[in-house]
Amino acid sequence: MLIVSSASKMPYATVFNPIGNNVGQPLEVFQPMASDSKDCSSPLTKPTVPNPVKPEDLELLAKLEEANRKLEADEKSLKALPNYTGTPPTHSRKGSGSSLLSNSSLNSYSSNHIVEEEIASENLWQTWGRIVNEWDNLKKKPTNLKELVRKGIPHPFRGLAWQLLLNVHDSPAKERYVDYLKKTSPSEKLIRRDIARTFPDHDFFKEKDGLGQESLFNVMKAYSLHDREVGYCQGSGFIVGLLLMQMPEEEAFAVLVTLMQEYRLRELFKPSMAELGLCMYQLECMIQELLPNLHIHFQTQGFHTSMYASSWFLTLFATSLPLSLACRVMDLFISEGMEIVFRIGMAILQMSQEILMSLDMEGMLKFFQKTVPAIYEQDQEKLIHTAFLIKYNAKKMKRLEKDYTALKSKENEEQIELRRLRTENRLLRQRIENLEKESASLADKLIQDQVTRAQEAEETFILKNQLASGKQQLHETQRKLQEADKLISEIKERTDSINVATVLDDKIAQHLVQQLQEELISVRLKDNETAAVIKDMKVKIKELEDTNQMLQRAPSNDVQHLQEELIAVKLREAEANLSLKELRMKVNELDQFWEKHCKNNFSPNVSEVKNCKHEVRILQEELMTVRIREAQSLSALKEMKQKVMELETQVKT
C-alpha cells in the first residue's frame, strides 16, 4: 500500500517491500508525486526516510484511490465528455468548441480535467504501490495487471515490478551469480570489446571501466557461463544494459535468465538464430497482409525484413527507440510476450508508411537508424496506442510458425539433398578430372603413337629408298662382279703364263738369296771388326791426346826428329785423303747400285710375282743397309785416322 501525506507537502513516496526477509519494511523511492517521470534511464537513488503518515491521511488516500478506480472503469461517463477520443486517461483532453455547452460548463470541465490528470497520476502511483505491497494477491488477476502495465509502470517501481512480474525475487540464479563471477569465460574478450558500444552516450555506461561497464561485463560474463550453448551474443548487451538501469547486477542477471528461458529470447540468441528467422518470416507475412503496398515497395527496392527488423527482436527496440520508450516496450514485453514486438514494429511501419514509400533502400536504412528515434521521442503514447490497434492473430502466427517449420524442414531436406548432390557432384567432378587426366594421357599417348607411326613411316620410306638403291647397287655390283670374273680369268691366264716363266727365276732367286745371306754375314763380321778398330782408335786417340798434353808441357829439342816425323805424317795424311776419296767413290757406287736394284725389283712385271720374291727383297734391303752402314763406318774410321795423324803432327811440331 502506498503511504503519502500530500502531493504538495511530501515529494517522496514510501513503498512497503514484500520481497525477501524484510517484509513490511519501507522501500524509499525518490520521485516527485505531482507527475510521472518518463526518464527511465537513470539508476535509482535512495533518499532519506520520510516522516510517518497519520492514519487519517491513509483513509483519505484510500477513498481517493477508490474514486479514481471507479472513474477509470466507468467508460460511459468518459464517453459523455465532449472531446472523448478513447485515449487512456493519462492523456490530456482538449475541450470542444460545441455551442451545446455553456461557458460555465466549459470552465467546469477544464478545471475537472486538470484535477483528473493530477488524480490519475497520483492514482497510478498509489496503484503500483498497492500492487507491490499486495503482489501475492494481485498477481492472481493478470488481466488487470496487463491493463495497468499498458498504461505504464512508474519509473521508481519499474525495476521491482519487472522482478515481480517475472517472479525472480527468490530465483536460484542470484545465488549462482557470485560463483559465475569467480570463473573465467571464453567470451570475455568479445564482451570487453562490445561494452564500449553498448549505450555509448549514456552517462551510466560511457565511462571506461566505470561502474556501468563493469556491471554490464559481469552480467554478460555470468550468463555466458550459465548458458554455454548460447554463450555471448552482441544484441543481448543492450537488454542487460536496460535492466541495469533499473536494478542491481544480481537481480538483472536473474531477470535476464528468466527472459531468455521463458520469453523465446534464448532461441533468438542461439548460434543458429533459427527463432530470429521465424520472427522475420512472421513479420514479413504480417506486412504483406496488413501493408501490401509497403511490402511491394520493399520487394521492389530489395529491402529485406532482416535489414531493419533484426535489431527489434534482438534488442527489444533498445537501439531503435528512445530509452524511455524502450523501457515502456520492456514493460509490455514482460507482460505481453513476443507479441508486443510484432505490434510495435507494425505500428512503426504503419505510421511511417507514406515516408517509406518515397524512399529508396539507402534512405529507408537511414530513416530507421536516425529518424525513427527522433519521431517517437515526443509522441510515445501514440505509438503504444497504435500498436494495440494492430490486428494480431495468435492462431495465424501459430500457423505461420508451422508453415515456417515445414518450409525450413523442406529447406533442410533440400539442403541435405543439395549437400548430397554437391558431394556427388564433387565426386563426379573428381571422376571427370581423373577421366580428363586419363583422356589427356591417352591423347598424349595417341599423339606419341601417331608421331611414332609417322617416324616409322618415314623410316620405312627411307628403308624402301635404301632398298631400291641397294637393289640398284646389287645390280651394279653383279655387273661389276661379272666384269671382275672376266678380268680374273684373264689374269689367271696371264698368271699361268708368268708362272711358267718364273719357274726359272725362282731358282735364280734362291741362289741370289743364298749369296746375299753369305755377303750379309761377311758384312756383319766386317762391321764388328770396324767397330773394334774404331774402339781401338778411340783408345789410341785418348793416349795420343794425353801424350800431346805431356809433350806440350815438356817439349823436345830434337828438331831433326820432329822434321822426320812431320814428313811421315804428311805422307800418312796424303794416304788417308786418298783412301777417303776411294771410300767415297765406293759409297757412291753402292748408292747407284742400290737405286738400280730398287728400280729393277719394283718394276710392274716384278710386282706381279712379288709374293714369291718377298723374302729375297727383304734380304737385299737388309744387305744394302748393312753395306751403307759399313761404308759409313769406314768413312768414320778414315776420319778418325786422319784426326790421329793431325794429332801426331801437332805433337811432333
C-alpha positions in Angstrom: 0.0 0.0 0.0 1.3 3.4 -0.9 1.6 5.8 2.0 1.8 9.5 1.2 0.9 12.6 3.2 0.1 15.1 0.5 1.2 15.8 -3.1 2.2 19.4 -2.2 3.8 18.7 1.2 5.7 15.4 0.6 7.8 14.9 -2.5 8.7 11.3 -1.8 6.8 8.1 -1.9 7.3 5.2 0.5 6.6 1.7 -0.7 6.5 -1.3 1.6 8.7 -4.1 0.2 7.1 -7.5 0.3 10.2 -9.3 -1.1 12.8 -11.0 0.9 13.1 -11.5 4.6 12.4 -7.8 5.5 8.7 -8.0 4.7 6.9 -4.8 5.7 9.9 -2.6 5.9 9.6 0.6 3.9 11.2 0.9 0.4 12.1 4.5 -0.2 11.9 5.8 -3.7 12.9 9.3 -4.8 10.2 10.6 -7.1 8.0 13.8 -7.3 4.4 12.9 -6.7 2.9 15.5 -9.0 3.7 13.8 -12.3 5.1 10.5 -13.6 8.7 10.9 -14.9 9.3 9.4 -18.3 13.0 9.2 -18.0 13.8 5.6 -17.1 17.5 5.7 -18.0 18.9 7.0 -14.7 19.7 4.5 -12.0 17.6 4.7 -8.8 19.0 6.6 -5.8 17.9 6.0 -2.2 16.6 9.1 -0.4 16.3 9.7 3.3 13.4 8.1 5.2 10.3 10.3 5.3 8.2 11.1 8.4 5.4 8.6 9.3 1.9 9.4 8.0 -1.2 9.8 10.1 -4.0 7.2 9.8 -6.5 9.9 8.7 -4.4 10.6 5.6 -4.3 6.9 4.8 -8.1 6.7 4.9 -8.3 9.8 2.7 -5.9 8.3 0.1 -7.8 5.1 0.1 -11.0 6.9 -0.7 -9.3 8.9 -3.5 -7.9 5.7 -4.9 -11.3 4.0 -4.9 -12.9 7.0 -6.6 -10.2 7.1 -9.3 -10.6 3.4 -10.0 -14.4 3.8 -10.4 -13.8 6.8 -12.7 -11.4 4.9 -14.9 -13.7 1.9 -15.0 -16.8 3.9 -16.0 -16.4 4.1 -19.7 -19.9 5.6 -20.1 -19.0 8.6 -18.1 -15.8 9.1 -20.1 -17.8 8.9 -23.4 -20.1 11.5 -22.1 -17.3 14.0 -22.2 -17.4 16.4 -25.2 -14.0 15.5 -26.6 -13.6 11.9 -25.7 -11.4 10.0 -28.2 -10.9 6.7 -26.5 -7.3 7.5 -25.4 -6.0 6.4 -22.0 -6.8 8.7 -19.0 -3.2 9.8 -18.7 -3.6 11.7 -22.0 -4.7 15.3 -21.9 -8.1 16.0 -23.2 -8.8 19.3 -25.1 -12.1 21.0 -24.8 -14.6 21.1 -27.6 -16.0 24.3 -29.1 -19.5 22.9 -29.1 -22.3 25.5 -28.7 -24.3 23.0 -26.7 -22.1 23.6 -23.6 -22.2 26.9 -21.8 -19.1 28.8 -20.7 -19.6 27.8 -17.2 -19.7 24.1 -18.2 -16.5 24.6 -20.2 -14.7 26.2 -17.3 -16.0 23.5 -15.0 -14.8 20.8 -17.4 -11.3 22.4 -17.8 -10.9 22.5 -14.0 -12.2 19.0 -13.7 -9.7 17.8 -16.4 -6.7 19.2 -14.6 -7.9 17.6 -11.4 -8.4 14.3 -13.2 -4.9 14.4 -14.5 -3.4 15.0 -11.1 -5.7 12.4 -9.6 -4.7 9.9 -12.4 -1.0 10.5 -11.8 -1.4 10.1 -8.0 -3.7 7.1 -8.6 -1.1 5.4 -10.8 1.5 5.7 -8.1 -0.9 4.5 -5.5 -2.0 1.6 -7.6 1.5 0.4 -8.2 2.4 1.0 -4.6 -0.6 -1.2 -3.7 0.5 -3.8 -6.3 4.0 -4.0 -4.9 2.7 -4.4 -1.4 -0.1 -6.8 -2.2 1.6 -8.7 -5.0 0.7 -12.2 -3.7 -3.0 -11.4 -4.0 -3.0 -9.2 -7.1 -0.8 -11.5 -9.3 -3.8 -13.8 -9.5 -5.6 -11.2 -11.7 -3.3 -11.0 -14.8 -5.9 -9.2 -16.8 -6.0 -6.2 -14.6 -2.2 -6.2 -14.4 -1.9 -6.2 -18.2 -4.1 -3.1 -18.4 -2.1 -1.3 -15.8 1.2 -2.2 -17.5 -0.2 -0.9 -20.8 -0.7 2.5 -19.1 2.9 2.4 -18.0 4.9 1.5 -14.9 6.2 4.5 -12.9 9.9 4.6 -13.2 10.7 4.1 -9.4 8.6 1.0 -9.4 9.8 -0.4 -12.8 12.8 -2.5 -11.6 10.8 -4.0 -8.7 7.7 -4.5 -11.0 9.8 -6.4 -13.6 11.1 -8.7 -10.9 7.6 -9.3 -9.5 6.1 -9.9 -13.0 8.9 -12.4 -13.8 8.8 -13.9 -10.3 12.5 -13.8 -9.8 12.6 -12.4 -6.3 13.6 -15.9 -5.0 15.4 -17.1 -8.2 18.3 -19.5 -7.6 20.2 -17.7 -10.3 21.0 -15.0 -7.8 23.0 -17.4 -5.7 24.9 -18.8 -8.7 25.7 -15.3 -9.9 28.6 -14.8 -7.4 30.1 -18.2 -8.3 30.0 -17.3 -12.0 31.9 -14.1 -11.4 34.8 -16.2 -9.9 35.1 -18.2 -13.1 36.6 -17.3 -16.4 34.5 -17.2 -19.6 35.9 -17.9 -23.1 33.9 -14.9 -24.3 35.5 -12.3 -22.0 37.5 -10.6 -24.8 34.4 -10.3 -27.0 32.4 -8.9 -24.1 35.1 -6.3 -23.3 35.3 -5.3 -27.0 31.5 -4.7 -27.3 30.9 -3.0 -23.9 32.0 0.4 -25.2 29.5 0.1 -28.0 26.6 -0.6 -25.7 24.7 2.7 -24.9 27.9 4.8 -25.6 26.1 8.1 -25.0 24.5 7.1 -21.7 26.1 8.5 -18.5 25.9 5.2 -16.7 27.9 3.3 -19.4 30.1 5.9 -21.1 32.9 5.9 -18.6 35.5 3.3 -19.5 35.9 0.7 -16.8 33.3 2.6 -14.8 30.6 1.1 -12.6 28.1 0.7 -15.5 30.6 -1.0 -17.9 31.8 -3.4 -15.1 28.3 -4.3 -14.1 27.4 -4.9 -17.8 30.6 -7.1 -18.2 29.8 -9.1 -15.0 26.2 -9.9 -16.0 27.2 -10.8 -19.6 30.1 -13.0 -18.4 27.9 -14.7 -15.9 25.2 -15.6 -18.5 27.8 -16.8 -20.9 28.9 -19.3 -18.2 25.3 -20.1 -17.2 24.1 -21.0 -20.7 27.1 -22.2 -22.7 25.0 -23.2 -25.7 24.0 -19.5 -26.2 27.2 -18.1 -24.8 27.6 -14.4 -25.7 25.6 -12.6 -28.3 26.1 -8.9 -29.0 22.5 -7.9 -29.1 21.8 -9.2 -25.6 24.1 -6.5 -24.2 21.5 -3.8 -24.8 18.8 -5.8 -22.9 21.2 -6.2 -20.0 22.0 -2.5 -20.1 18.3 -1.7 -19.9 18.0 -4.0 -16.9 21.0 -2.5 -15.1 19.4 1.0 -15.4 16.6 -0.3 -13.2 18.2 -2.8 -10.7 21.5 -4.2 -9.3 23.6 -6.8 -11.0 22.2 -9.9 -9.3 18.6 -9.0 -10.0 19.4 -8.1 -13.5 21.1 -11.5 -14.0 18.1 -13.3 -12.6 15.7 -11.3 -14.9 17.9 -12.0 -17.9 17.9 -15.7 -17.2 14.1 -15.7 -17.0 13.7 -13.6 -20.1 15.9 -16.0 -22.0 14.2 -19.2 -20.9 10.6 -18.2 -20.8 10.3 -15.4 -23.5 11.9 -17.1 -26.5 14.9 -14.9 -26.3 17.2 -17.9 -25.8 16.1 -19.3 -29.1 16.8 -15.9 -30.7 20.4 -15.7 -29.4 21.4 -19.3 -30.2 24.2 -19.5 -32.7 21.8 -20.9 -35.4 19.3 -18.0 -34.8 16.5 -20.1 -36.1 14.0 -18.3 -34.0 15.1 -15.0 -35.5 14.4 -16.4 -38.9 10.9 -17.4 -37.8 10.2 -13.9 -36.5 11.4 -12.3 -39.7 9.1 -14.7 -41.7 6.1 -13.9 -39.4 6.7 -10.2 -39.6 7.0 -10.2 -43.4 3.7 -12.1 -43.6 2.0 -9.5 -41.4 3.4 -6.7 -43.6 2.2 -8.5 -46.7 -1.3 -8.8 -45.3 -1.7 -5.5 -43.4 0.5 -3.2 -45.5 0.6 -4.7 -49.0 1.7 -1.6 -50.8 4.7 -1.1 -48.4 5.5 -4.8 -48.9 5.6 -4.4 -52.6 7.8 -1.3 -52.2 10.2 -3.3 -50.0 10.3 -6.1 -52.5 10.9 -3.6 -55.4 13.8 -2.0 -53.6 15.3 -5.3 -52.4 14.8 -4.1 -48.8 14.6 -7.4 -46.8 13.0 -7.6 -43.4 16.2 -8.6 -41.7 17.9 -5.4 -42.8 15.8 -3.2 -40.4 13.9 -5.6 -38.1 16.6 -7.9 -36.7 17.6 -5.3 -34.0 13.9 -5.0 -33.0 13.8 -8.6 -31.8 17.5 -8.9 -30.7 17.5 -5.7 -28.6 13.7 -5.2 -27.9 13.9 -1.8 -29.6 16.6 -0.6 -27.2 18.7 0.6 -30.2 15.8 1.7 -32.4 13.7 3.9 -30.0 14.4 6.4 -27.2 15.3 4.8 -23.9 12.2 6.0 -22.1 10.1 4.3 -24.9 12.3 1.2 -24.8 11.5 0.9 -21.1 7.8 1.0 -21.9 8.4 -1.7 -24.6 10.2 -3.8 -21.9 7.2 -3.3 -19.6 4.9 -4.5 -22.3 7.2 -7.3 -23.4 7.3 -8.8 -19.9 3.5 -8.5 -19.7 2.5 -9.4 -23.3 5.4 -11.5 -24.5 6.9 -11.5 -28.1 3.5 -10.3 -29.4 4.3 -6.7 -28.4 7.5 -6.7 -30.6 5.4 -7.5 -33.6 2.8 -4.9 -32.7 5.3 -2.1 -32.1 7.2 -3.0 -35.3 4.0 -3.0 -37.3 2.9 0.3 -35.7 6.2 1.9 -36.7 5.8 0.7 -40.3 2.1 1.8 -40.4 2.8 5.2 -39.1 5.8 5.7 -41.4 4.3 4.1 -44.5 3.9 7.3 -46.5 7.5 8.4 -45.8 8.9 4.9 -46.5 7.1 4.7 -49.8 9.0 7.7 -51.1 12.5 6.5 -50.1 15.0 4.1 -51.7 16.8 1.4 -49.9 19.6 3.7 -48.6 17.1 6.3 -47.5 15.0 3.7 -45.7 18.0 2.4 -43.8 18.9 6.0 -42.7 15.2 6.5 -41.7 15.1 3.5 -39.4 18.5 4.4 -37.9 18.2 8.1 -37.4 14.7 9.4 -38.0 12.6 6.9 -36.1 14.1 7.5 -32.6 13.6 11.3 -33.1 10.0 10.9 -34.3 8.8 8.9 -31.2 10.9 10.9 -28.7 7.9 13.2 -28.0 4.9 11.2 -29.1 5.3 7.8 -27.3 1.7 7.2 -26.3 0.6 7.4 -29.9 3.0 4.6 -30.9 1.8 2.4 -28.0 -1.9 3.1 -28.8 -1.3 2.3 -32.5 0.5 -0.9 -31.6 -2.6 -2.2 -29.7 -4.8 -1.3 -32.6 -2.8 -3.6 -34.9 -4.6 -6.8 -35.9 -2.6 -9.6 -34.3 -4.0 -13.1 -34.7 -2.2 -15.6 -32.4 -3.7 -18.6 -34.2 -2.4 -17.3 -37.6 1.0 -16.7 -36.0 1.0 -20.3 -34.9 0.0 -21.4 -38.4 2.8 -19.3 -39.8 5.2 -20.9 -37.4 4.1 -24.3 -38.6 4.4 -23.2 -42.2 7.9 -21.8 -41.4 8.8 -25.0 -39.7 7.6 -27.0 -42.7 9.4 -24.7 -45.0 12.6 -24.9 -43.0 12.2 -28.7 -42.9 11.8 -28.7 -46.6 14.7 -26.4 -46.9 16.7 -28.6 -44.6 15.8 -31.6 -46.7 16.7 -29.7 -49.8 19.9 -28.7 -48.1 20.6 -32.3 -47.3 19.7 -33.2 -50.8 21.8 -30.3 -52.0 24.7 -31.4 -49.9 24.3 -34.9 -51.2 24.2 -33.6 -54.7 27.1 -31.4 -54.1 29.0 -34.3 -52.7 28.0 -36.4 -55.6 28.8 -33.6 -57.9 32.2 -33.2 -56.3 32.9 -36.9 -56.7 31.7 -36.7 -60.3 33.9 -33.7 -60.9 36.8 -35.6 -59.4 36.0 -38.6 -61.6 35.7 -36.2 -64.6 39.0 -34.7 -63.7 40.5 -38.2 -63.4 38.9 -39.2 -66.7 40.1 -35.9 -68.3 43.6 -36.6 -67.0 43.4 -40.2 -68.3 41.9 -38.9 -71.5 44.7 -36.3 -71.8 47.3 -39.1 -71.1 45.6 -41.3 -73.7 45.6 -38.3 -76.1 49.3 -37.7 -75.4 49.9 -41.4 -75.9 47.9 -41.4 -79.1 49.8 -38.4 -80.3 53.1 -40.0 -79.4 51.9 -43.2 -81.2 51.0 -41.2 -84.2 54.3 -39.4 -84.1 56.0 -42.8 -83.7 53.9 -44.1 -86.6 54.9 -41.1 -88.7 58.5 -41.7 -87.8 58.2 -45.3 -88.6 56.5 -44.5 -91.9 59.3 -42.1 -92.7 61.9 -44.7 -91.7 60.0 -47.2 -93.8 60.1 -44.8 -96.7 63.8 -44.3 -96.2 64.4 -48.0 -96.0 62.4 -48.5 -99.2 64.6 -45.9 -100.9 67.6 -47.6 -99.4 66.3 -51.0 -100.5 65.7 -49.6 -104.0 69.2 -48.1 -104.1 70.6 -51.3 -102.6 68.9 -53.3 -105.3 70.4 -50.9 -107.9 73.8 -51.2 -106.3 73.3 -55.0 -106.2 72.7 -55.0 -110.0 75.7 -52.7 -110.5 77.8 -55.0 -108.2 76.7 -58.0 -110.1 77.6 -56.4 -113.3 81.0 -55.4 -111.9 81.4 -58.9 -110.5 80.9 -60.3 -113.9 83.4 -57.9 -115.3 85.8 -58.8 -112.4 85.3 -62.5 -113.2 86.3 -61.8 -116.7 89.3 -59.9 -115.5 90.2 -62.6 -113.1 90.1 -65.2 -115.8 92.3 -63.0 -117.9 94.7 -62.5 -115.0 94.7 -66.3 -114.4 95.7 -66.8 -117.9 98.4 -64.3 -117.7 99.5 -65.7 -114.3 99.8 -69.1 -115.7 102.0 -67.8 -118.4 104.0 -65.8 -115.9 104.3 -68.8 -113.5 105.8 -70.9 -116.3 108.3 -68.0 -117.0 109.1 -67.5 -113.3 109.9 -71.2 -112.5 113.5 -70.5 -113.7 113.5 -67.1 -111.9 112.8 -68.9 -108.6 116.0 -70.9 -108.9 118.0 -67.8 -109.7 116.3 -66.0 -106.8 117.2 -68.8 -104.4 120.8 -68.7 -105.5 120.8 -64.9 -105.2 119.3 -65.2 -101.7 122.0 -67.6 -100.6 124.7 -65.3 -102.0 123.1 -62.3 -100.3 123.0 -64.1 -97.0 126.6 -65.0 -97.2 127.5 -61.5 -98.1 125.4 -60.2 -95.2 127.3 -62.4 -92.8 130.6 -61.2 -94.1 129.5 -57.6 -94.0 128.3 -58.1 -90.4 131.7 -59.5 -89.5 133.4 -56.6 -91.1 131.1 -54.3 -89.2 132.1 -55.9 -86.0 135.8 -55.6 -86.9 135.3 -52.0 -87.9 133.6 -51.3 -84.5 136.6 -53.0 -82.7 139.0 -50.9 -84.8 137.1 -47.7 -84.0 137.2 -48.6 -80.3 141.0 -49.2 -80.5 141.4 -46.0 -82.4 139.4 -44.1 -79.7 141.7 -45.5 -77.1 144.7 -44.6 -79.2 143.3 -41.1 -79.7 142.9 -40.8 -76.0 146.5 -41.9 -75.4 147.8 -39.5 -78.1 145.9 -36.7 -76.5 147.4 -37.5 -73.2 150.9 -37.7 -74.8 150.3 -34.5 -76.6 149.4 -32.8 -73.4 152.6 -34.2 -71.8 154.7 -33.1 -74.7 153.3 -29.7 -74.6 154.3 -29.4 -71.0 157.9 -30.8 -71.8 158.8 -30.1 -75.5 161.8 -31.9 -77.0 164.7 -30.0 -78.5 165.3 -32.7 -81.2 164.4 -30.7 -84.3 165.6 -33.2 -86.8 163.5 -35.9 -85.3 160.5 -33.7 -85.5 161.1 -32.9 -89.1 161.2 -36.6 -89.9 158.1 -37.2 -88.1 156.4 -34.3 -89.9 157.3 -35.8 -93.3 156.0 -39.1 -92.2 152.8 -37.5 -91.0 152.3 -35.7 -94.2 152.7 -38.9 -96.1 150.2 -40.6 -94.0 147.8 -37.7 -94.4 148.1 -38.0 -98.1 147.4 -41.7 -98.0 144.4 -41.1 -95.7 143.0 -38.5 -98.1 143.4 -40.9 -101.0 141.7 -43.7 -99.0 138.9 -41.4 -98.1 138.4 -40.4 -101.7 138.3 -44.1 -102.7 135.8 -44.8 -99.9 133.5 -42.0 -101.1 133.7 -43.3 -104.6 132.8 -46.7 -103.4 129.8 -45.4 -101.4 128.5 -43.5 -104.4 128.8 -46.7 -106.4 126.8 -48.6 -103.8 124.1 -45.9 -103.8 123.9 -46.1 -107.6 123.8 -49.8 -107.4 121.0 -49.7 -104.8 118.9 -47.3 -106.8 119.3 -49.5 -109.8 118.4 -52.5 -107.8 115.3 -50.9 -106.4 114.2 -49.9 -109.9 114.6 -53.4 -111.1 112.8 -55.0 -108.1 109.8 -52.6 -108.1 109.0 -52.8 -111.8 105.4 -53.8 -112.9 106.5 -57.2 -114.0 108.1 -57.9 -110.7 105.1 -56.7 -108.7 103.0 -59.4 -110.3 105.2 -62.1 -108.7 106.3 -60.2 -105.5 104.7 -62.8 -103.3 107.3 -65.2 -104.5 110.3 -62.9 -104.1 109.3 -61.2 -100.8 112.0 -62.9 -98.8 114.7 -62.1 -101.3 113.8 -58.5 -101.3 113.9 -58.3 -97.5 117.4 -59.8 -97.5 118.6 -57.5 -100.3 117.3 -54.5 -98.4 119.0 -55.6 -95.2 122.2 -56.3 -97.1 122.2 -52.9 -98.6 121.5 -51.3 -95.3 124.4 -53.1 -93.8 126.7 -52.1 -96.7 125.7 -48.5 -96.2 126.5 -48.8 -92.5 129.8 -50.4 -93.4 130.6 -47.6 -95.7 129.7 -45.0 -93.1 131.8 -46.9 -90.5 134.8 -46.9 -92.9 134.3 -43.2 -93.5 134.2 -42.6 -89.8 137.3 -44.7 -89.4 139.1 -42.8 -92.1 138.2 -39.5 -90.4 139.5 -40.8 -87.1 142.7 -41.9 -88.7 143.1 -38.5 -90.3 142.4 -36.9 -86.9 145.1 -39.2 -85.3 147.5 -38.2 -87.9 146.8 -34.5 -87.3 147.2 -35.0 -83.6 150.5 -36.8 -84.2 151.6 -33.9 -86.4 150.7 -31.4 -83.8 152.6 -33.4 -81.2 155.7 -33.6 -83.4 155.6 -29.9 -84.2 
